[in-house]
Amino acid sequence: MGSDDTDPARATNVASSEVAGSLVQLGAVRGNVYIGQSALTALTLPYRTASMPQRAAGFQPRVVIDELERVLAYGETAVLTSGALVGTGVVTGLGGVGKTQVALDYAERAWANGRLDLLVWVSASSREAIVSSYHRLIAGLTGFADPDSENGARRLLEWLTTATSRWLIVLDDLQHPQDLAQLWPPATPTGRVVVTTRRRDAALRGPGRHQIGVDVFTAEEAHNYLRVTFAAHPHLSDDLPALARSLGHLPLALAQATAYMLDRQLTCTAYLARWNDRRRQLATLMAEPGVLPDEHRASVTTTWSLSIEQANLLDPAGLAGPLLEMASLLDANGIPAELFTTEVFTVYLTNIVGREINPEQARDGLGCLNRLSLITWDSGSPNQAVRVHAFVQRATRDNIPPDRMDLLSCALSYALLEMWPRVERDTTLGQVLRANAVALADTSGSHLWQWDGYWVLFRVGESLDEAGLVVEAVDHYRSLVDMTNCYLGPEHPDSLAARSNLAFSRGNTGDTAGAMAAFEELLADRQRVLGPEHPDTLATRNNVVSLLGEIGDAAGAVVAFEELLADRQRVLGPEHPDTLATRNNLASWRCKAGDTAGSFAEFEALLADQRRVLGPDHPHIMTTRGNLALCCGKPSDGVVFQQLLDDQQRVLGPDHRDTLLTRDHLAAWRGEAGDVAGAVAEFEQLLVDRQRILGPDHPDTLFTRNNLASWLGAAGDAAGAVAAFEGVLVDRLRVLGPDHPDTFDTRSKLASWRGEFGDTAAAAVEFELLLADQRRVLAPKHPDIVSTLNNLALWRRMAGDAAGAVAALSELIADQEQALNSDHPHFLATQGNIIWHLLLSDSNVD
């Protein structure tokens, strides 16, 4: 569907779907085909994931580990929850007790003892994170990346069910039990599952699942931990019991306290004097003097206060505190270390400390935080993940002044945008960036909206669209619309932009009617709020007109684009990018309406003006060249696409989406010129590249699968085409739904290839069913309905039902008489088809 083409500066930061989408090249062949997953290098067992957390210094064996061993020995799933279990009661709200370290200890010992062939550590902070981890794992295990991540996750569970290899999956820090719905690893003789969570929901209980409460250290465990930690510094161990008791035997608090003591060479007595004094100071700062939160939070708050003070003293640049504040607003389970060294954030640090800060100084500050156990920095993990305990995050956030929270939230938003690649090739990084952006929105609340930090939430939606997660994108934009209405007001331009993106995403899911209604409502509001001549209002008209064409009224789209062009020329000027974009749209819809000569003339004139205004190598000129060739070229004109491809590879690079799209068109032109084998080979290589660059779920990748399937059939493999389209149909029904245009397209191609394979009766029946669904969803004279009626006539005739074939064509020509001129090529073609069917028929059909 069409998209807004508003001011580029605004589109970049606010509304991804409002970029000049009208300049995207037209598709040559739509649809997709399932030809098997993308080939990868399979993992070799034994194998363990690289994303495991680090073992805590001075880790001590604990009584709870024996219980974990017993539960797993019986083949049950172990759910490590916070707090001791007392009957059916629960001690809730505890953190920092060491659940992750208990799970890590079991996993490391099982691996070291040769009891595992596969060790997998999954950050379970969101359903998306779980699905993505499962998807990547099955791709590595089988050597094939499933085009759909949810389907890949299911394939992993199937693999685990029948695997003879010994495996362990640890699902760490489960935030919401419902995220594991349909994703629990199976109970098998060779498999083991450990889940860590602070939750105690009923969904975590059930057959084969055993909950184990992980409490604070026992007194003996705490003393052993302290003795090991101070083994090389016995002079500091003057009162270990008092230190352990004062900190409530909480592992997190003890870790921070001992790191501080070792750094300052303080005895237990000396540290406790400082700790008690700081605790009293903090108590006076509470709303109710003398009252702290729960005991565990109080302990962490006090140890954190002393440790962060020391970290700032250790760091010559004084960045430890600001860096921890930054980490406190992001995803506790993994923050890319690169984020702390972005240009945006180093500028923020420079302003905070009052002197110029460079990336190396920021990294040194992280090292100080890691040294004092305020963060865990695993430089060997993907994206060099920085992890922060939720208690430390809360204690840090509670001490950030509101005015600095506003500035910090905005700086983090821009830092994420700076780090976000324009084309997401690393699916893991994309998921991590989305998780951190969502965490930022959750933790900063209204502070993110004081300036324009909320722009990062628009990028999250764009990322979901790019990853092929169209349903998730709609859900995200619905939430964003609610937030913009709440914080900015429903008539704010960016609230209206969020509605535009929601409408655009609805169109991507196949809800064309819903998208059209949403854009029409938005147009009325933008006309009222911004005025009829505002660029955003004109952009919304662009989307409405594009959808008008997509629902089947190409002639109406031409008229409406002519009117929009006149308004944009008057308001913006003839050389404005939006004006040129409208001319591109007008030429494209002239082509679709059957006016090839008018389309050619419009494109030629547009190219001349673009070259004069933009220069010869501007990307918009290359898009226009591609659209001109698609609308007006001939099969022998493949040289046009080759010349365009050469220029795009030189100017844009080989991995740019437009470059890949031209390769798609060039392969199709090659096939239409008679080189079917060459077309198949080019589509196969393009599919590999698109999966590598854009990911298996990107719409462009799916279109390439469709084109490859079509040319496989053209090469003589009708059975292969049928099997391929059957796979595509399953995927599109599940991912896009039954009423999406791409789903209809796949059904049409599958029916045709069934007929080509010899099952003409089935082809006719499938086209009858498709026609009924298209009439329910599409406009009466939609081109796809016209195509289906023609196909229905063909396969009825091939199945021996000549009367039925003529009936279908007669119905079609009745519609065309009202919509087309008597000399329109489509009208003449339908008349010819009727005559052809009558001549071939032995029946006397009126």
N, C-alpha and C positions, 0 to 999 in steps of 0.2 A: 504494500500500500504506500501511498505518498506520505511524505513527512514534511514538517515545517522547514522553511529555509530562511530563518530569521537571521538577525545580525550575528556574524560568526563569533565575535568576541563573547557575546552573551551565550550563544549556543554551546561553546566549548565548556563553559563553566556551569551552566544551569541545566539545560534540557538537551539530552543527547539526541532525542528523536526530533529535535528542531534544527539539527544541522541540515545543510542544503541537500536533503535526500532526493530532491527532484533531479539532481544531477547524477544519480546513480545509473549505471548502464542498464538498459533493458535486458531482460533475460531471454536467451535464445530458446532454451528448452527447459520447461519447469518440471518439477517432480524429483523423485529420487529412486534409488534401487539398492537393495540390500545384497551385497555381493560377498558378504563375509567381513569380519572385522579387520581393522588395520593391522598389518604385520608389525610385531615388535620383537625384541630380543627377550626370550623367556628367561626367568630367573632360574638359577641352579640351586637346588636344595643340598645341604642345609642353608637356610637364609634367615636373616633377621633384619627388621626395618632399622633405618638409620635415625629415626626421629624419637628415640627413647630418651627420657630425662637422665640427668646425671645422678649417680649415687651420692647421697649426702655424706659429707665428711664425718667420720666417727660413727657411722651407722652401727647400731647395736641389734643383735638378735632379740626378738620380742616373743612373748608368750603367744600372741595372736597369730604369729607365723605358723606355729604348730597346728593350730586349728585350721588355717588356710590349707596346709598340706593335707590334712585329713579329708577336708571337703573335696578337694580336687582329686584325691586318690580314688574317691567313690564316683568320679565322673560328673559331679554336679557343678553348676555354675556358681562361682563365689561372688557375692555382692558385698564389697567392703563399704560399710556405712559409717558415718561419724557418730561417736558416742557409745557408751557401754549399753548392752541390751539388758533390761531388767524386766523379766516377764514379757508381757506384750507392750510394755511402755517403751518410750523412745526418749533418749536424751538428744534433743535436736539442736541445730544451730552451731555445732562445734566445727571448727576448722583448725588446720595446723597440727593435727594429731599424727600425721604420717601415713595416711592411707596409700598415697602414691608410692612412698618409699617401701612400704610392706609389699605391695604388688611388684615393684621393681626388684626387690630382693628375691622373691620367689622366682621371677622370670630369669634373672641373671644366674641363679644357682641351677635352675633346670637346664639352662643353655650350657653352662660350664660343665655340667655332669653328663652331657650328651643325651639328655632325655627328650630333646626337641629337634625336629627337622625344620620347623617354621615358627618363628617368633615375631608376632605382629603387635605393635603398640599404636593405638588409635586415640587421638584426642577427640573425646565425645562431647565437646561443648555445644554442638549443634547437629541437627540431622544432616545438613549439607556436608559438614565435616566428616561424619561417619560414612555417608554414601560415597563421598569423594575418595576416602581412604580405601574402602572396599573395591571401588571401581579401579583404582590404580593397582591394587594388589592382584586382582584377577587378571588384569592385562599383563602383568609381569609373570604370573604363574602359567598362563596359557599361551602367551605370545600374541594375544589379540586384544585390541581395545574396542569394547562394545561402543557403538555410536551413542547409546543412551546410558547415563551414569546409574540410574535406578535399576535398569536391566542388568548392568554390570554387577551391581551389588547383589542382585538375586542370583546371578551366575556364581558369584563367590560362595554364597550359602549352599548352593547345589554342589559346588566342588568340595566344600568342607564336609558335606554329608557323606560323600563316598570316598573321601581321601583315606589312603592307608598311611600317609605320612603323619608323624606326631606333631601336632600344632598347638600353639597357645595364642589366644587373642586377648589382649588387655584393653578394655575400653575405659580410659581414664577421664575422671572428672565429668561424669554424666550430669548434665544440668537439668534436663527434662526427660523423665522416663518415657514419655510418648515418642521421643525421638528414636527410640529403639523398636517401635512398632514394626513388625514384619522384618526386623533386621537383627534379631537375636541370633547369634551363632548356634548351630545345632548341637545337641548333646550326642556325642559319638564316643566309642571306646578309645579313639586315638586323639580326641580333641579336649582342650581345657579352655575355660573362659573365666576371666576375672574382670569385674566391674567395680570401679571406685566412684563413689558419689556421696554427697551430703544429704541426699533425699532418702525418704523412707516410705515412698508411695506404695500402694497395693500392687501397682504394676510391676514392682521389683520382686514381688513374691510370687510363688507358683511352683508347680512340679519341677524338680530338677534344679531349683535355685535356692541357695542357702545364704542367708544374710549373716554377716560377721561384723559385729560392732568393734570398731577400732577406737579405743579411748586414748587418753594421754598416757605417757609413760607410767609404769608402776614406779614406786620409789626406788626399787632395786635397778630397774632399767635406766632411770634418770641418773642414778649414781654411777652406773657402769659407763654411760655415755660421757659423763663429765670426767671420769677417771681416764678414759681413753683420750679424750680431747686434750687434757692437761698432762698427758704422760710425759711429754718433754719439758713441761713447765710445772713441776710439782710445787714450787713455791707459791703458785696461785691458788692451790687447792686447800685453803685454810678452813673453809666451812661449806663443803659441797652439799650436805643435807639442807642447810638454810637457803642456799641458792636455788636448789631444785624445788623446795617447798614454796618459796616466794613466787616463783614463776609458774606455779601450778603444775609442774611436771609436763608442761606443754612443749613438744619437740621444737616447734617453730620459734618460740620465745627463747628456748635454751640455745638454739643454733645462733640466733642473733646476739644473745648475751655473750656467749663464749667467743664469738668472732671479735666482738668489741673488746673483751677482756684481754685476749691474746694480742690484739693490736696495740692496746694501751698498757699492757703488762700490769693489769689490775688484779688484785686478789679478790676472792669471793666477797670478803667483808667490805673492801673498798668499793667494789661494783655495787653491792646492795645498798650502800650508803647513798651513792648517786641515784640508783634506781628508785629508792623510796622517796628521795627528795624530788625527783622528776615526777613521780606518780602523784605526790601531793600538789605539785604545781599544775599538772594536767587536771586534777580534780577541781581545782578552783576555777578552771576555764569552762567547766561544764555548765549547762543551763541551771542545774541544781547543784550547788557547791557540795563537794564531798562525795558525789555520786558519779561513778564511772559506768560504762556499759557492762555487759557480762564479763565475768572474770577473765575469760580467754582473750577477749578483745582488749580488755584493760592491760593485760600482760604484754600483748603484742604492741599496743600503742606506746607503752612506756619503753620497751626495748627498742622499738623503731625510732623513737624520739632521740634516744642516746646514740643509736647507730648512725642515723642520718647526719647528726651533728658531727660525728667523727669522720664520716665519709667526706663531708665538705672540707674538713681540716686536712684530710689526706690528699684531696684533689687540688692541685695548685690553682686550677682555673675556677674552682668553686662551683662545679656543674652537677655534682652528685644529686643535690636536692632538686634542681629543675628537671634533671633527667628522670628521677623517680616520679616526680609529679606527672611527667609525660606518660610514663609507663602505667601509672595508676588509672588512666582513662582508657586504656586499650585492652586488647584481649589477653587475659591472664595466661592463656595456654600457648601463646606464641606471638611475639612481636618481631618483625624483621629488623635485625640490627641496623640495616641500611637506613631505616626510617629516622634513626637518631642522628644521622650524618647528612641528611638532605640539606640543600641550600636554604630552604624555607626555615628549617628548624635551627640551623646554625645562626641565621639572622635573628631568630627569636631569642636564642641564648645570648647573643651579643647584646641585645637590648636589655635583657634581664640583668646581666652581670656588669654591664657598662663598659665592656671592652670587646675587641674583636675576637671571635671564637672560630676555630677551624675544625674540620671533621675529626682530626686526630685527637684533639682535646676532648671532643665528645666521647670518642671511644675510650679514652683514658678514664673519663668519668664513669662509664659503664663498668670498667675494670674495678674501680673503687667500690661500687655498689655490690659487685659480685664478691669481692674480697670480704665484705662484711655481711654476707648472706642476705642482703636486701633484695637481690635478684639472683636468678640462675641464668648464666649466659653460656650456651652451648655453641661454641664457634664451629663445631663440626656438623651441626644439624642443618637441614635445608633452611636457607635464608638466615642462618646463624641465629636461631630463635632465642629471644630473651623472654624468660618466664618470670612472673611475679605472683606471689601468693595473694589470694583474694583479701586476706586479712591485712597484708601490707598495703595493698591498693586502697582499702577502705581507710586505714589510718592516715595514709598520705592525702587522700582526697579531702578528708575532714579538716586538713590544715592548710588547704589552698584558699587564699583570700578570693572573694567573689570576683573582684575586678581582674585578677590574674587568671581566674578560671575562664573568663570570657576570652581573653587574649590567647591562652593556651589552647582552648578548644578550636579556635579559628586556625592557629598555627598548625595544629595536628591535622586538621582537615586539608590544608594546603600541602602539608608534607606528604600525606597519603596521595593526593592528586599528583604531586611531583613524581612520586615513585611509581605510580600506576602506568604500566606500559600502554601505549596507544593501541597496539594489537596484542592481545593476551595469548602468548604462546605457551606459557607455563600455567597449566590449570591449577597446580598447587598454590602458586603465588596468587593467582586470582582469588582463590577461596580464602587465603590468609588475609588479603587486603580487604575483602568484603567483610570478613569476621571482625577485623579491627575497626572498620568504619562503623559497623553496626554497634560494636561495643562502645565506641566513642559517643554515638548518639544516645545510648542508654545511660552512660555514666555522666555525661555533661548536661543532659536535659536541656533546659532553656538557655544555658550558656552558649550552646552551639548556634543559637538563633539570634544572638545579640548583634552579630555582624553578618557575614555571609558564609560562615563555616559549613552551613547545611548543604552547600553545593556538592560536597562529597557524597551525599546520599543520592543525588542524581546520577553520579558515576557508578554507584552500586547497581542501580537499575540498568544502566547501560551495560555493565559487566555481565549481569544475569542474562540480558538479551544476547550478548556476544557468545556466551557459553551455551546458548540454546535452551536455557532454563526459562522458557517463555511464561509458563504458569507462575513460577516463582517471581518473575519480573512483574506480572500483574499484581500479585499479592503485595510486593514491595511498594509499587507505586500507589496502590490503594492506601497503604499505611502512610506514605509520604504526603498524599493529598490531605489526609487527616491532620498530619503534623503541620503542614503549611497553613491550613485553615486555622489551626489553633494558635500558632505562634505569629503568623504574618497577617492573618485575616483572609477571608475567602476571595477578596477582590484584589489582593496583592498580585503584581505581575508574575511573581514566581509561584504563587498558588495556582494561577491559571496555567503556568508552564507545566506544573506537576500534573494537572488534569490533562494537558495535551499529551504528555508522555504516557499516562494511563490509557488514554484512548488509542494511542499508537500501539501500545503493547497488546491491548485487546484485539486490535487488528491482526497482530502477529500470531495470536492464538487461533485465528480463523473466525473470530466474532466480528465479521465485517459490518453486520447490521448494528451491533452494539457500538462499534467504533464510529460508525457514521452518525448515530444518534448523539453520541458523546461529543463529537466534533461540532455538530450543528448547535447543540446547547452551549458549547464553549464559544462558538462564533457569536452567538447572541450576547453572551456576557462580555466578551472582549469588545464588541461594538459599543456596548453600553458604557463599559468602564474605561476603555482606552480610546474609543473613537473609531469610526469606520476606516480611517486612513492610517492608523498605527501599523507599523511593520508586523507586529504580532497578530493583529487582526487579519491583515492580508495573508500572512502565513497560514492562519487557520482556514481561510478561504481556499488556499492551495490544497490543504488536506481534504477538505470537503469535496472539492472538485475532483481530486484524484480518486477518492472513494466512489464518487458518482460514476466515473469511468469503470472502476473495478467491479461495481455491481452490475455492469452491463450496458450503461448508456454512454458509449464512446462519443456519439454525435453530441450529446448534451455536454460532455466534458469539453469538447472542442469549443462550443459556444461559450461556456463558462470561463475557460482559460483565455479566450479572446477578450472577454470583459475584464478579467483580472489583469491581463497584460496592459490594457488601456489605463487602468487605475494605477498600476505600478509605474508605468511610464510617466504618468502625470505627477504622482506623489514622490517617487524616488528618482526619477530620471531614467533615460534610455540605457545608460551604461552601468546602472547599479547591479550588483551580483544577483539580487533577487529578481530584477527585471529580466536579466539574461536567463536565469533559471526558469522563469515562466515561459519564455520563448522555447526553451528546450522541452518543457512539458507540453506546450501546444503542438510542437512538431511531432512529438511522440504520439499524442492522441490523434492527430490527423492521420498518422500511419495506421493506428489501430482501427480508425473509423473507415479505412479504405481509400483515403486520399493520399496515395503514394506520391503523386506529383507535387501536391501542396506541401507534403512533409519534406520532400527532398529540397524544395525551394527554401523552406523555412530553415532547415538545418544548414544549407549552404550560406545563407545570409547571416545566420547566427555565428557560424565559424569565422566568417570574415570579420565580424564585429568583435568577437572574443579575441582573435589574434591581435587586433588593433589595440584593444583595451587591456588585455591580460598578458600578452606576450605568447610566443609560439609554444612554450613548454608547460603552460599552466595545466594543472590536473583537470580543470573543468573543460578545457579544449579537448583533451584526450577522451573525456567522457562523451562529449558531443560527437567526436569522430566515430566512436564505437556505436553510438545510437544511430548515426547516419548510415553506417554500414549495415546494421541490423534491420533498419526499416526499409532501406532502399537498395541494398546490394543484391548481388546475384551469387549463386554458388561458385562461379569462377572468380569472384572478387575476394577470395581468401587472402590475397596479397595485401589488401587493405588492413586486415587484422594483423597480419605479420608485421607490417610497417608500424602499426600502432603498438604492438607488443614490444618491438625493438625500442621505441621511444619510451615506453613506460618502464621497461627494465633499466634504461639509462637514467631516467629522471626520478622515478619513484622507487626503484629497486625491485628485485625478483620476488620478494615476499609480500609486496603491497597487495591489498585486496583487489584493487582495480587491475593490477597486472595479472593476478590469478583469474579474474573474471574474463579478461581478454583471452587468456589461454583456453578457457572453457568455450568461448565463442569460436576461436580458431579451430579447435578440435571438431566442433560441430560442422563448421564450414568445410573442413577437410572431408568429413564423411559425406556431406551432401554433394561434394564434387566427385564422389566415387571412390575415395580411398577409405573404405570402411575399416580395414585392418589398422590403418594409421590412426583413425579416429579412436578406436578402442585402446590402442597403445597410449595415445596422448591423455585420454581420460583416466587410464589407470595410473599414470605417473602424476597427473594433476590431483587425483584423489589422495595419493600418498602425501603430496606436498600440503594440501589443504588440511588434512588431518594433523600434520605436524605443526602447521602455522596457526590455524584457527581452532583446531580441536575437532573431535568427531561429531559433536552436536551442533556445530555452527550451520546456519541455513545454507551457506554457500557450499559447504561440504556435502550436505544432503542433496543439493541440486546436482552436484557432480556425480553422486551415486546414481541418481536418476538417469542422467545423460549416458553414463556408462552402460546401464542396463538396456537402454533403448538401442544403443549401437551394438551391444552383444546380440540382441535379437536381430538387428539388421545384418549382422555377420552370419546369420543362419542358425543361431542357437536359441530357437523359440522356447525350448524346455527350460534353458537356463534363465531366459528372460522372465518366464512365468514364476519360477522359484524365487528369483530375485525380487520381483514386485510383490510376491506374497510376504516376504520378509519385511519389505518396506511398509506394506499396509498394516501389518501387526504393530510396527513401531509408531507409525503416524497415528493410528487409532488410539494408541496408549498415550503418546506424547502430545499430540495436537487436538485430538478429539475427532468425532465422526463428521463434523460439519466444516472442518477447515478446508480451504480451497486445495491445498496440497494433498489432503486425504482424498478428495474427489479426483484429483489428477491421477493419483496412484491407482485408484479403482478403475478409472478409464483405461489407463495403459494396461493394467492387469487383464481386464476384460478383452481388450484387443489381442493381447498375446495369447490368451486362452484360445481365442478363435484361430489365430495363426497356427497354434499347436494342434488344431484339429477339432477342438470342442466348440463347434459353432453354436450349438444350442445353449451351452453355458454362457457364452459370450453375449448372446441376445438377452438372456435372462438377467445377467449382471448389468447390462446397459439399461434395461427396464427399471431395475431397482435404483440405479444411480440417477436416472432421470427423475424418479419420484422424489428423491432426497434433494436434488438440485432445485427442483421447482418449489420445494418447501423453504429453501434457504435463499436462493438467488432471485434476482429480478426476472420477470417473465421472458424478456428477450435477451437475456445474458448470452454472450458468445459461447460460454461453456455448455449451455442448454442446446444451442444450435448445433454445436459439435456432437453432443450426445445423441440428438435426434438423427443426425446423419449416420453416426456409428450404429445406432439401433437399426436403422433401415438396412444398412449394409449386412449386419450379421443375421437379421431376420431373413434376408434374401439368401445368404449363404447357407442358412439352416433349412431352406426350402419354403419359407413363408414369404412369398412374393407379395401377397396381399397385405400382410402386416408391414412389409417394407414400404410399400406405396402409401399406406395409411400414415406412417411416421413422417414421410416426406411431405405429404399433403398437409399435415398439421404444421410442419415447419414453414411451408410456403405461405400458409395463411397468415402466420405471424410476420413473415418478411414483407408481404404485400403492404402491411400497415407501417412498417419501419423503414423500408428501403425503396430506392427508386427502381423502376423496372429494368434499368440497365446496370444495376449494381452487380458486381461480380458474384457476390454470394447468392443473390436472387437467381441469376442466370445459371449458376452451378446447381442449385437445387432443382430447377426445371430440367436441366440435363440429366440429373440423377433419376428423376421420376421417369423420364422417357427411357433411360437405360434399363431400369427395373421392369418397366412394362414390356420392353422388347424381349427381355430374357424370360419373361413369365409365360407360362402356358395358360394362365388364368385370364378371364375377362374381367378386368378391374376398371371401374369408372375412374 
